[in-house]
């Protein structure tokens, strides 16, 4: 199976939860998963698409796997 032919993720509408990005505080309307509420009433650290993309390491030509650090 080719990597470019992965099925698109199902997006979940979370606009009714009034979630905001941890990094830039922009509203989050959709997530690729259904967030679960913690015991303290929060949903933990959630990131918008752009901030999450900045956080992820690049898998193209990186310097090893980064395991064991």
C-alpha positions as CSV (number, residue, x, y, z in Angstrom):
1,X,0.0,0.0,0.0
2,X,1.3,3.4,-0.9
3,X,1.7,6.0,1.8
4,X,0.0,8.7,-0.3
5,X,-3.2,6.6,-0.6
6,X,-4.2,6.6,3.0
7,X,-7.9,7.1,3.7
8,X,-8.8,10.5,5.0
9,X,-9.4,10.7,8.8
10,X,-12.9,11.2,10.0
11,X,-13.2,14.6,11.6
12,X,-15.4,15.2,14.7
13,X,-17.3,18.5,15.2
14,X,-16.2,19.8,18.6
15,X,-17.5,23.4,18.2
16,X,-20.1,23.0,20.9
17,X,-17.3,22.3,23.5
18,X,-15.7,25.8,22.9
19,X,-12.2,24.4,22.8
20,X,-9.1,26.6,22.2
21,X,-5.6,25.8,21.0
22,X,-3.1,25.5,23.8
23,X,-0.5,27.2,21.8
24,X,-2.2,30.1,19.9
25,X,-5.6,30.2,21.7
26,X,-7.5,30.0,18.4
27,X,-10.9,28.2,18.5
28,X,-10.8,24.5,17.6
29,X,-13.9,23.5,15.6
30,X,-12.9,20.0,14.5
31,X,-10.6,17.2,15.7
32,X,-9.6,13.9,14.2
33,X,-10.7,12.2,17.4
34,X,-13.4,12.7,20.1
35,X,-11.8,14.3,23.1
36,X,-12.5,12.9,26.5
37,X,-12.9,15.0,29.5
38,X,-10.5,14.6,32.4
39,X,-11.4,14.3,36.1
40,X,-10.5,18.0,36.5
41,X,-13.1,19.0,33.8
42,X,-10.6,19.9,31.1
43,X,-9.7,18.2,27.9
44,X,-6.0,18.4,28.3
45,X,-3.7,20.1,25.8
46,X,-5.3,20.4,22.4
47,X,-3.7,22.0,19.4
48,X,-5.2,23.5,16.2
49,X,-4.1,22.1,12.8
50,X,-1.3,24.6,12.3
51,X,0.2,24.4,15.8
52,X,0.0,20.6,15.7
53,X,1.8,20.5,12.4
54,X,4.6,22.7,13.8
55,X,5.0,20.3,16.8
56,X,5.3,17.1,14.8
57,X,8.8,16.0,13.8
58,X,9.4,15.6,10.1
59,X,9.7,12.0,9.0
60,X,11.5,13.0,5.8
61,X,15.2,12.8,6.0
62,X,15.4,13.3,9.8
63,X,18.4,12.4,12.0
64,X,17.3,9.0,13.2
65,X,14.3,7.9,15.1
66,X,14.8,9.9,18.2
67,X,14.2,6.9,20.5
68,X,16.0,6.5,23.8
69,X,16.4,10.2,24.5
